């Protein structure tokens, strides 16, 4: 495991120490967990953005989409446990 030095203001260092104590861990463990959580959030966001870009590219390529109103009704009915057909994709209005 490598070592990294983190310079932080004294006020932040005190906040981290207090939060770590409340959590029952060390300041080091608290910071490692915080960094891991932030890295995971960044990875999830990158995955989300990638999927969104792929889906948008398919919409642009096909010229078809489902209106939000139709999709919302469909999703609400699915959440209510109803068996419903997925709304058909239509050409985008230009």
N, CA, C and O atoms as CSV, one atom per row, in Angstrom:
chain,resi,resn,atom,element,x,y,z
A,1,UNK,N,N,0.866,-1.166,0.000
A,1,UNK,CA,C,0.000,0.000,0.000
A,1,UNK,C,C,0.910,1.226,0.000
A,1,UNK,O,O,1.887,1.286,0.747
A,2,UNK,N,N,0.581,2.195,-0.841
A,2,UNK,CA,C,1.396,3.401,-0.907
A,2,UNK,C,C,0.932,4.434,0.112
A,2,UNK,O,O,-0.159,4.331,0.673
A,3,UNK,N,N,1.777,5.426,0.337
A,3,UNK,CA,C,1.482,6.495,1.277
A,3,UNK,C,C,1.246,7.785,0.508
A,3,UNK,O,O,1.976,8.091,-0.435
A,4,UNK,N,N,0.232,8.541,0.907
A,4,UNK,CA,C,-0.074,9.840,0.325
A,4,UNK,C,C,-0.214,10.842,1.459
A,4,UNK,O,O,-0.817,10.554,2.493
A,5,UNK,N,N,0.346,12.008,1.248
A,5,UNK,CA,C,0.232,13.077,2.241
A,5,UNK,C,C,-0.908,13.994,1.825
A,5,UNK,O,O,-0.999,14.400,0.666
A,6,UNK,N,N,-1.764,14.314,2.765
A,6,UNK,CA,C,-2.875,15.230,2.495
A,6,UNK,C,C,-2.693,16.447,3.393
A,6,UNK,O,O,-2.630,16.334,4.617
A,7,UNK,N,N,-2.610,17.600,2.763
A,7,UNK,CA,C,-2.543,18.845,3.522
A,7,UNK,C,C,-3.958,19.400,3.614
A,7,UNK,O,O,-4.651,19.534,2.605
A,8,UNK,N,N,-4.378,19.722,4.833
A,8,UNK,CA,C,-5.726,20.265,5.007
A,8,UNK,C,C,-5.710,21.317,6.102
A,8,UNK,O,O,-4.864,21.291,6.995
A,9,UNK,N,N,-6.646,22.230,6.021
A,9,UNK,CA,C,-6.742,23.242,7.077
A,9,UNK,C,C,-7.012,22.583,8.431
A,9,UNK,O,O,-7.652,21.534,8.509
A,10,UNK,N,N,-6.521,23.205,9.476
A,10,UNK,CA,C,-6.707,22.669,10.834
A,10,UNK,C,C,-8.177,22.470,11.179
A,10,UNK,O,O,-8.537,21.503,11.851
A,11,UNK,N,N,-9.031,23.392,10.716
A,11,UNK,CA,C,-10.463,23.273,11.024
A,11,UNK,C,C,-11.053,22.005,10.405
A,11,UNK,O,O,-11.867,21.326,11.031
A,12,UNK,N,N,-10.645,21.692,9.189
A,12,UNK,CA,C,-11.139,20.473,8.539
A,12,UNK,C,C,-10.576,19.244,9.233
A,12,UNK,O,O,-11.287,18.258,9.431
A,13,UNK,N,N,-9.307,19.298,9.602
A,13,UNK,CA,C,-8.689,18.177,10.309
A,13,UNK,C,C,-9.438,17.885,11.610
A,13,UNK,O,O,-9.659,16.725,11.956
A,14,UNK,N,N,-9.827,18.938,12.327
A,14,UNK,CA,C,-10.573,18.764,13.574
A,14,UNK,C,C,-11.953,18.169,13.303
A,14,UNK,O,O,-12.421,17.317,14.058
A,15,UNK,N,N,-12.605,18.615,12.228
A,15,UNK,CA,C,-13.924,18.066,11.868
A,15,UNK,C,C,-13.828,16.589,11.533
A,15,UNK,O,O,-14.668,15.790,11.949
A,16,UNK,N,N,-12.792,16.230,10.775
A,16,UNK,CA,C,-12.580,14.822,10.402
A,16,UNK,C,C,-12.338,13.992,11.657
A,16,UNK,O,O,-12.915,12.916,11.813
A,17,UNK,N,N,-11.493,14.483,12.544
A,17,UNK,CA,C,-11.198,13.744,13.780
A,17,UNK,C,C,-12.458,13.535,14.615
A,17,UNK,O,O,-12.679,12.451,15.155
A,18,UNK,N,N,-13.286,14.581,14.718
A,18,UNK,CA,C,-14.521,14.464,15.495
A,18,UNK,C,C,-15.499,13.496,14.842
A,18,UNK,O,O,-16.126,12.683,15.522
A,19,UNK,N,N,-15.625,13.584,13.529
A,19,UNK,CA,C,-16.537,12.685,12.812
A,19,UNK,C,C,-16.060,11.243,12.912
A,19,UNK,O,O,-16.866,10.328,13.080
A,20,UNK,N,N,-14.759,11.041,12.808
A,20,UNK,CA,C,-14.203,9.688,12.927
A,20,UNK,C,C,-14.468,9.118,14.309
A,20,UNK,O,O,-14.831,7.950,14.447
A,21,UNK,N,N,-14.289,9.936,15.321
A,21,UNK,CA,C,-14.528,9.482,16.695
A,21,UNK,C,C,-15.986,9.074,16.875
A,21,UNK,O,O,-16.280,8.034,17.464
A,22,UNK,N,N,-16.900,9.902,16.361
A,22,UNK,CA,C,-18.334,9.570,16.453
A,22,UNK,C,C,-18.646,8.267,15.707
A,22,UNK,O,O,-19.528,7.509,16.112
A,23,UNK,N,N,-17.923,8.018,14.625
A,23,UNK,CA,C,-18.144,6.811,13.816
A,23,UNK,C,C,-17.452,5.589,14.388
A,23,UNK,O,O,-17.668,4.469,13.925
A,24,UNK,N,N,-16.622,5.807,15.395
A,24,UNK,CA,C,-15.913,4.673,16.002
A,24,UNK,C,C,-14.750,4.185,15.170
A,24,UNK,O,O,-14.414,3.001,15.204
A,25,UNK,N,N,-14.128,5.088,14.420
A,25,UNK,CA,C,-13.000,4.712,13.592
A,25,UNK,C,C,-11.903,5.747,13.744
A,25,UNK,O,O,-12.071,6.735,14.459
A,26,UNK,N,N,-10.792,5.530,13.081
A,26,UNK,CA,C,-9.698,6.499,13.109
A,26,UNK,C,C,-9.914,7.554,12.034
A,26,UNK,O,O,-10.709,7.366,11.114
A,27,UNK,N,N,-9.198,8.667,12.162
A,27,UNK,CA,C,-9.273,9.702,11.130
A,27,UNK,C,C,-8.794,9.129,9.803
A,27,UNK,O,O,-9.368,9.426,8.756
A,28,UNK,N,N,-7.758,8.317,9.840
A,28,UNK,CA,C,-7.242,7.683,8.625
A,28,UNK,C,C,-8.314,6.811,7.972
A,28,UNK,O,O,-8.551,6.913,6.768
A,29,UNK,N,N,-8.959,5.958,8.765
A,29,UNK,CA,C,-10.015,5.091,8.235
A,29,UNK,C,C,-11.190,5.891,7.705
A,29,UNK,O,O,-11.776,5.549,6.678
A,30,UNK,N,N,-11.526,6.949,8.410
A,30,UNK,CA,C,-12.630,7.815,7.989
A,30,UNK,C,C,-12.321,8.440,6.628
A,30,UNK,O,O,-13.176,8.463,5.742
A,31,UNK,N,N,-11.089,8.950,6.466
A,31,UNK,CA,C,-10.706,9.569,5.191
A,31,UNK,C,C,-10.659,8.541,4.062
A,31,UNK,O,O,-11.081,8.838,2.944
A,32,UNK,N,N,-10.159,7.356,4.331
A,32,UNK,CA,C,-10.131,6.309,3.298
A,32,UNK,C,C,-11.546,5.975,2.826
A,32,UNK,O,O,-11.800,5.841,1.629
A,33,UNK,N,N,-12.464,5.843,3.790
A,33,UNK,CA,C,-13.855,5.539,3.436
A,33,UNK,C,C,-14.475,6.679,2.631
A,33,UNK,O,O,-15.201,6.436,1.667
A,34,UNK,N,N,-14.192,7.913,3.020
A,34,UNK,CA,C,-14.732,9.071,2.297
A,34,UNK,C,C,-14.190,9.123,0.871
A,34,UNK,O,O,-14.934,9.400,-0.070
A,35,UNK,N,N,-12.904,8.857,0.715
A,35,UNK,CA,C,-12.300,8.868,-0.628
A,35,UNK,C,C,-12.878,7.741,-1.475
A,35,UNK,O,O,-13.166,7.940,-2.655
A,36,UNK,N,N,-13.049,6.559,-0.884
A,36,UNK,CA,C,-13.625,5.428,-1.624
A,36,UNK,C,C,-15.055,5.739,-2.062
A,36,UNK,O,O,-15.441,5.430,-3.189
A,37,UNK,N,N,-15.845,6.354,-1.168
A,37,UNK,CA,C,-17.223,6.724,-1.516
A,37,UNK,C,C,-17.246,7.741,-2.648
A,37,UNK,O,O,-18.058,7.623,-3.566
A,38,UNK,N,N,-16.375,8.728,-2.599
A,38,UNK,CA,C,-16.322,9.754,-3.639
A,38,UNK,C,C,-15.890,9.149,-4.971
A,38,UNK,O,O,-16.428,9.510,-6.018
A,39,UNK,N,N,-14.932,8.240,-4.941
A,39,UNK,CA,C,-14.491,7.574,-6.168
A,39,UNK,C,C,-15.631,6.746,-6.765
A,39,UNK,O,O,-15.832,6.743,-7.979
A,40,UNK,N,N,-16.372,6.048,-5.911
A,40,UNK,CA,C,-17.505,5.255,-6.396
A,40,UNK,C,C,-18.573,6.156,-7.013
A,40,UNK,O,O,-19.134,5.823,-8.057
A,41,UNK,N,N,-18.855,7.279,-6.384
A,41,UNK,CA,C,-19.830,8.224,-6.944
A,41,UNK,C,C,-19.392,8.708,-8.320
A,41,UNK,O,O,-20.209,8.799,-9.236
A,42,UNK,N,N,-18.109,9.019,-8.468
A,42,UNK,CA,C,-17.588,9.485,-9.754
A,42,UNK,C,C,-17.700,8.393,-10.816
A,42,UNK,O,O,-18.034,8.673,-11.967
A,43,UNK,N,N,-17.422,7.154,-10.428
A,43,UNK,CA,C,-17.538,6.036,-11.372
A,43,UNK,C,C,-18.987,5.805,-11.786
A,43,UNK,O,O,-19.271,5.583,-12.963
A,44,UNK,N,N,-19.902,5.858,-10.821
A,44,UNK,CA,C,-21.320,5.690,-11.143
A,44,UNK,C,C,-21.813,6.797,-12.060
A,44,UNK,O,O,-22.586,6.547,-12.984
A,45,UNK,N,N,-21.362,8.029,-11.803
A,45,UNK,CA,C,-21.751,9.158,-12.648
A,45,UNK,C,C,-21.216,8.978,-14.064
A,45,UNK,O,O,-21.921,9.254,-15.034
A,46,UNK,N,N,-19.982,8.519,-14.186
A,46,UNK,CA,C,-19.392,8.283,-15.508
A,46,UNK,C,C,-20.161,7.194,-16.244
A,46,UNK,O,O,-20.406,7.317,-17.444
A,47,UNK,N,N,-20.546,6.128,-15.544
A,47,UNK,CA,C,-21.349,5.067,-16.162
A,47,UNK,C,C,-22.702,5.599,-16.607
A,47,UNK,O,O,-23.163,5.297,-17.708
A,48,UNK,N,N,-23.337,6.391,-15.748
A,48,UNK,CA,C,-24.632,6.989,-16.069
A,48,UNK,C,C,-24.516,7.856,-17.323
A,48,UNK,O,O,-25.338,7.754,-18.234
A,49,UNK,N,N,-23.487,8.710,-17.362
A,49,UNK,CA,C,-23.284,9.582,-18.520
A,49,UNK,C,C,-23.034,8.777,-19.785
A,49,UNK,O,O,-23.522,9.140,-20.855
A,50,UNK,N,N,-22.284,7.691,-19.676
A,50,UNK,CA,C,-21.991,6.842,-20.828
A,50,UNK,C,C,-23.265,6.205,-21.381
A,50,UNK,O,O,-23.484,6.197,-22.592
A,51,UNK,N,N,-24.100,5.676,-20.493
A,51,UNK,CA,C,-25.366,5.070,-20.923
A,51,UNK,C,C,-26.264,6.123,-21.565
A,51,UNK,O,O,-26.904,5.862,-22.584
A,52,UNK,N,N,-26.310,7.317,-20.967
A,52,UNK,CA,C,-27.134,8.393,-21.524
A,52,UNK,C,C,-26.650,8.776,-22.919
A,52,UNK,O,O,-27.465,8.983,-23.819
A,53,UNK,N,N,-25.347,8.872,-23.107
A,53,UNK,CA,C,-24.791,9.218,-24.421
A,53,UNK,C,C,-25.118,8.146,-25.459
A,53,UNK,O,O,-25.462,8.461,-26.598
A,54,UNK,N,N,-25.008,6.874,-25.060
A,54,UNK,CA,C,-25.339,5.771,-25.971
A,54,UNK,C,C,-26.815,5.817,-26.367
A,54,UNK,O,O,-27.156,5.647,-27.537
A,55,UNK,N,N,-27.674,6.045,-25.393
A,55,UNK,CA,C,-29.117,6.097,-25.680
A,55,UNK,C,C,-29.454,7.288,-26.569
A,55,UNK,O,O,-30.265,7.170,-27.487
A,56,UNK,N,N,-28.838,8.425,-26.301
A,56,UNK,CA,C,-29.091,9.603,-27.133
A,56,UNK,C,C,-28.605,9.356,-28.563
A,56,UNK,O,O,-29.267,9.759,-29.520
A,57,UNK,N,N,-27.463,8.702,-28.711
A,57,UNK,CA,C,-26.951,8.377,-30.049
A,57,UNK,C,C,-27.935,7.488,-30.802
A,57,UNK,O,O,-28.127,7.663,-32.005
A,58,UNK,N,N,-28.566,6.530,-30.106
A,58,UNK,CA,C,-29.565,5.665,-30.753
A,58,UNK,C,C,-30.783,6.469,-31.182
A,58,UNK,O,O,-31.353,6.220,-32.244
A,59,UNK,N,N,-31.186,7.440,-30.350
A,59,UNK,CA,C,-32.323,8.298,-30.719
A,59,UNK,C,C,-31.979,9.108,-31.961
A,59,UNK,O,O,-32.784,9.214,-32.886
A,60,UNK,N,N,-30.784,9.675,-31.975
A,60,UNK,CA,C,-30.360,10.479,-33.128
A,60,UNK,C,C,-30.278,9.608,-34.378
A,60,UNK,O,O,-30.725,10.022,-35.447
A,61,UNK,N,N,-29.712,8.404,-34.258
A,61,UNK,CA,C,-29.578,7.500,-35.410
A,61,UNK,C,C,-30.930,7.060,-35.963
A,61,UNK,O,O,-31.136,7.040,-37.177
A,62,UNK,N,N,-31.845,6.709,-35.065
A,62,UNK,CA,C,-33.137,6.186,-35.513
A,62,UNK,C,C,-34.143,7.297,-35.790
A,62,UNK,O,O,-35.061,7.124,-36.592
A,63,UNK,N,N,-33.971,8.428,-35.131
A,63,UNK,CA,C,-34.949,9.508,-35.262
A,63,UNK,C,C,-36.243,9.217,-34.519
A,63,UNK,O,O,-37.246,9.904,-34.712
A,64,UNK,N,N,-36.217,8.185,-33.662
A,64,UNK,CA,C,-37.425,7.782,-32.942
A,64,UNK,C,C,-37.244,7.921,-31.439
A,64,UNK,O,O,-36.142,7.786,-30.908
A,65,UNK,N,N,-38.360,8.195,-30.766
A,65,UNK,CA,C,-38.359,8.326,-29.315
A,65,UNK,C,C,-39.769,8.085,-28.794
A,65,UNK,O,O,-40.724,7.990,-29.565
A,66,UNK,N,N,-39.882,7.989,-27.488
A,66,UNK,CA,C,-41.182,7.854,-26.833
A,66,UNK,C,C,-41.389,9.123,-26.022
A,66,UNK,O,O,-40.497,9.541,-25.284
A,67,UNK,N,N,-42.550,9.734,-26.150
A,67,UNK,CA,C,-42.795,10.968,-25.411
A,67,UNK,C,C,-42.798,10.682,-23.918
A,67,UNK,O,O,-43.136,9.584,-23.477
A,68,UNK,N,N,-42.411,11.701,-23.148
A,68,UNK,CA,C,-42.374,11.536,-21.704
A,68,UNK,C,C,-43.764,11.233,-21.154
A,68,UNK,O,O,-43.899,10.416,-20.244
A,69,UNK,N,N,-44.791,11.873,-21.688
A,69,UNK,CA,C,-46.150,11.627,-21.183
A,69,UNK,C,C,-46.540,10.168,-21.350
A,69,UNK,O,O,-47.088,9.565,-20.427
A,70,UNK,N,N,-46.263,9.592,-22.516
A,70,UNK,CA,C,-46.586,8.178,-22.744
A,70,UNK,C,C,-45.757,7.276,-21.838
A,70,UNK,O,O,-46.275,6.323,-21.256
A,71,UNK,N,N,-44.458,7.583,-21.720
A,71,UNK,CA,C,-43.586,6.742,-20.905
A,71,UNK,C,C,-43.963,6.838,-19.435
A,71,UNK,O,O,-43.900,5.843,-18.712
A,72,UNK,N,N,-44.353,8.019,-18.989
A,72,UNK,CA,C,-44.740,8.193,-17.589
A,72,UNK,C,C,-45.975,7.352,-17.258
A,72,UNK,O,O,-46.009,6.677,-16.229
A,73,UNK,N,N,-46.972,7.391,-18.115
A,73,UNK,CA,C,-48.180,6.582,-17.904
A,73,UNK,C,C,-47.811,5.101,-17.870
A,73,UNK,O,O,-48.281,4.354,-17.011
A,74,UNK,N,N,-46.975,4.688,-18.803
A,74,UNK,CA,C,-46.517,3.297,-18.870
A,74,UNK,C,C,-45.825,2.892,-17.565
A,74,UNK,O,O,-46.127,1.843,-16.994
A,75,UNK,N,N,-44.901,3.726,-17.102
A,75,UNK,CA,C,-44.159,3.396,-15.885
A,75,UNK,C,C,-45.063,3.384,-14.654
A,75,UNK,O,O,-44.916,2.524,-13.785
A,76,UNK,N,N,-45.986,4.323,-14.575
A,76,UNK,CA,C,-46.916,4.349,-13.442
A,76,UNK,C,C,-47.773,3.095,-13.414
A,76,UNK,O,O,-48.026,2.535,-12.348
A,77,UNK,N,N,-48.217,2.655,-14.578
A,77,UNK,CA,C,-49.036,1.440,-14.638
A,77,UNK,C,C,-48.203,0.210,-14.259
A,77,UNK,O,O,-48.697,-0.689,-13.578
A,78,UNK,N,N,-46.962,0.172,-14.692
A,78,UNK,CA,C,-46.091,-0.947,-14.324
A,78,UNK,C,C,-45.861,-0.977,-12.815
A,78,UNK,O,O,-45.891,-2.037,-12.189
A,79,UNK,N,N,-45.628,0.213,-12.238
A,79,UNK,CA,C,-45.425,0.284,-10.788
A,79,UNK,C,C,-46.667,-0.151,-10.026
A,79,UNK,O,O,-46.571,-0.677,-8.917
A,80,UNK,N,N,-47.825,0.068,-10.619
A,80,UNK,CA,C,-49.080,-0.331,-9.984
A,80,UNK,C,C,-49.340,-1.826,-10.159
A,80,UNK,O,O,-50.346,-2.341,-9.671
A,81,UNK,N,N,-48.431,-2.531,-10.860
A,81,UNK,CA,C,-48.563,-3.972,-11.030
A,81,UNK,C,C,-49.411,-4.384,-12.213
A,81,UNK,O,O,-49.746,-5.560,-12.357
A,82,UNK,N,N,-49.764,-3.427,-13.066
A,82,UNK,CA,C,-50.586,-3.750,-14.232
A,82,UNK,C,C,-49.707,-4.281,-15.357
A,82,UNK,O,O,-48.539,-3.914,-15.483
A,83,UNK,N,N,-50.289,-5.145,-16.161
A,83,UNK,CA,C,-49.601,-5.675,-17.338
A,83,UNK,C,C,-49.946,-4.768,-18.514
A,83,UNK,O,O,-51.088,-4.741,-18.972
A,84,UNK,N,N,-48.964,-4.034,-18.995
A,84,UNK,CA,C,-49.200,-3.064,-20.068
A,84,UNK,C,C,-48.160,-3.222,-21.164
A,84,UNK,O,O,-47.042,-3.679,-20.925
A,85,UNK,N,N,-48.554,-2.833,-22.376
A,85,UNK,CA,C,-47.615,-2.860,-23.493
A,85,UNK,C,C,-46.763,-1.598,-23.466
A,85,UNK,O,O,-47.230,-0.512,-23.121
A,86,UNK,N,N,-45.515,-1.772,-23.834
A,86,UNK,CA,C,-44.613,-0.625,-23.917
A,86,UNK,C,C,-45.066,0.280,-25.050
A,86,UNK,O,O,-45.417,-0.218,-26.119
A,87,UNK,N,N,-45.071,1.594,-24.854
A,87,UNK,CA,C,-45.504,2.486,-25.930
A,87,UNK,C,C,-44.524,2.415,-27.108
A,87,UNK,O,O,-43.316,2.283,-26.911
A,88,UNK,N,N,-45.051,2.504,-28.317
A,88,UNK,CA,C,-44.164,2.414,-29.486
A,88,UNK,C,C,-43.357,3.705,-29.686
A,88,UNK,O,O,-43.831,4.803,-29.394
A,89,UNK,N,N,-42.143,3.547,-30.183
A,89,UNK,CA,C,-41.318,4.702,-30.496
A,89,UNK,C,C,-41.835,5.320,-31.791
A,89,UNK,O,O,-42.250,4.623,-32.717
A,90,UNK,N,N,-41.796,6.644,-31.823
A,90,UNK,CA,C,-42.272,7.374,-33.008
A,90,UNK,C,C,-41.206,8.342,-33.456
A,90,UNK,O,O,-40.309,8.708,-32.696
A,91,UNK,N,N,-41.321,8.753,-34.719
A,91,UNK,CA,C,-40.389,9.740,-35.269
A,91,UNK,C,C,-40.500,11.029,-34.454
A,91,UNK,O,O,-41.593,11.435,-34.061
A,92,UNK,N,N,-39.381,11.650,-34.212
A,92,UNK,CA,C,-39.361,12.907,-33.476
A,92,UNK,C,C,-39.954,14.014,-34.316
A,92,UNK,O,O,-39.719,14.079,-35.523
A,93,UNK,N,N,-40.711,14.872,-33.695
A,93,UNK,CA,C,-41.252,16.043,-34.393
A,93,UNK,C,C,-40.127,17.038,-34.570
A,93,UNK,O,O,-39.339,17.277,-33.655
A,94,UNK,N,N,-40.062,17.612,-35.752
A,94,UNK,CA,C,-38.974,18.587,-36.009
A,94,UNK,C,C,-39.561,19.909,-36.384
A,94,UNK,O,O,-38.825,20.861,-36.640
